[in-house]
Amino acid sequence: MMAHLSALLGALLSSVHGAGWACFLGPLVVWLIKKDSMPFVADQAKEALNFNISVAIATLALLLLSLLTFGIGFIIAIPMWVVIGVGWLVLTIVAGVKANEGVRYRYPFTLRLIK
């Protein structure tokens, strides 16, 4: 559960201190510490890390679209950022609750970059 919810703490820290990478830090630390000793925790930490990387890629792609179209892309990007943000928040909370129940949770729309 901590692997999933640490991303929320990281997002809170990034909004306060401007450290945009902080939402990756919690799941990464949990995964690195527990990957050999607790398979369930390592699996869920890896899942949280992959999800946050996927969200970051989508967000950066929308920013790139907006910049390459000289700002016109913001018409699409801003509503999509809202949708992505709400989806990220809801899915992160659901994942934390499922992990607390001992159920392996798989985020939808996630690139499995870390195997």
N, C-alpha and C positions, 0 to 999 in steps of 0.2 A: 504494500500500500504506500509505503514511504517513497518508493521510486516514482510512482505516478504523481503523488501529491507534492513531491519536491519540485516538480516542474511549475506548479502553481506558486510556490514560494519564490522560485527563480524569476518568474514573470513579475511578481510583486517587487522584488529587488531591482529588476531591470527597469521598471517604471519609476522607481524612486531614485536609483543611482545611475541610470543610463547604461547598465551593463547588459546589453542585449543577449549575450551568450549565457546568461545565468540560468535560463530554463533548461539548458542542456546539462549543466553542471551536476545537479542533484541525481538524475538518473544515471549519468556517467559514473559518478562516485560510487553509487550503490552497486552498479554492475561490476565495476572493477574490484570492489571489496568482496562481494559475495559470489562472484562467478564460479569459484571452485568449491565453495562450501555449502551453498544453498541453491540447488538447481531451480526451484520455483521462483525465488527472489531474483535470481540472475535472469531468468526468462522474462519476467515482468519488467525488470529494469531495462533490458534490451528492447522490449516492446515500447516502453515509454520513450526511450532515446530515439528509436526509429521514427516514432510518431512525431516527436518534436522536430526532428531533422526534416521530415516531410512537410510539416507546417511551415518551417522556415524557408524551404525551397519554394513552396507555393507563394509565400509572401514576397520573397525576393523576385520571383518571376513577374508578379504583378507590378512591383516597383520598376523593374526593367521595362516592362511594357509601357508603363506611364512615361518613363523618361525617353524612350525611343520614339514615342509619338508626340513628343513635346507637350506633354500634359493632357492631351486628349484622352489617353488611357485611364486617367484618374476617374473618368465617368464610370468605367467598369471596375477599376481597382478598389475604390472606396467602399462600394456596397459589398464587394467580394471579401474585403478585409473584415468587415463587420460579420459576415456569414462565417468566415473562417475563425474569427475570434470567439464567437458564440459557440460554434461547433467544437473548437478546441477546449473551451471551458467545460462544456457539458460532457464531452467524451472523457476528459481527464478525471472528472468527478466520478463518472460511472465506472471507469477503470479502477479507481482507488477503492470504491465500494466493493466491486467484484473481487479484487485482489484480497481485500480484508476478509471476504467470505471464503477464500481459498480457491476461487475459480480462476482459471487462466483466461485472461481477457485479450482479445485481438482487436486492435483499432481498425476501423474500416478506412479505406483510401490511404493506406500507409505503404511507403516503399520500405522493403526489408533490406536495408543497406548493411546493417551489422548482423551477422549470422551467428 
